[in-house]
Amino acid sequence: VQLVESGGGLVQDGGSLRLSCFASGFPADDYVIGWFRQAPGKEREGVACFSFIDGSPHYADSAEGRFTISGDKDKKTAYLQLSSLHPEDTALYYCAAETMSRWFALSSVRSPFEFEYTYWGQGTQVTVSS
């Protein structure tokens, strides 16, 4: 299983970016893809997640209304559209994958951003200047 993020970069306050996460080594239908971020000196936090099967997204409060998660099952790629970015959105953004069965079991009793996903990418840096 391999996850490779891309699309990060430097943008100005109010700008936009689209992050991509290419997933290989596993059937896309069987996994939930999540996006997380970690800013310097802060704990990692969840941003959004969804499954390729139904595409129903889940968003953290910090992402609601500004970020959009989507995916292309044929390309095995998940996307995170970042809009209205602010300096506080500066972080290393990771994508992660979890099996559907484990994800549903754990998310039934806690937030889908409050357990450790099994597979992780290396991250892509997003820097927002003021």
C-alpha positions, 0 to 999 in steps of 0.5 A: 500500500502506498499513498503519494501526496502532491499539490502543496505549495506557497499561496497568499492569504485567501488563495487556493490549492488542490492537493492530490493523493494517489493510492496504489497497492490496494482496491480503492473500493475497500478503503476510506481516504482521509486528509490530515494536517500538522502545523509546526508545534501542534498536534496532527488534526483531521481535515476531511475523509470519504470513501470511493464507493459512495463519496459521502464526505466528512469534514472537520469543523475547521474545513467545513465550507472551505475545503472539499474532498473528492476522488476519482476511483478509476485514477485511484486518486483523492483530492482536497480542494483548499479555498479561502486559505489563511496563514493558520492553514499552514501545515504539512498535509497528509493523506491516509487510508483505512479499511472500510470495515475498521473505519466503520467500526471505529467511527461508530463510536468516535470521530473519524478523525480521532483514531489512527489510520493504518496507511499514511503518505509522506505529506505535502507542505502547504504554506499560506503567506499573509 
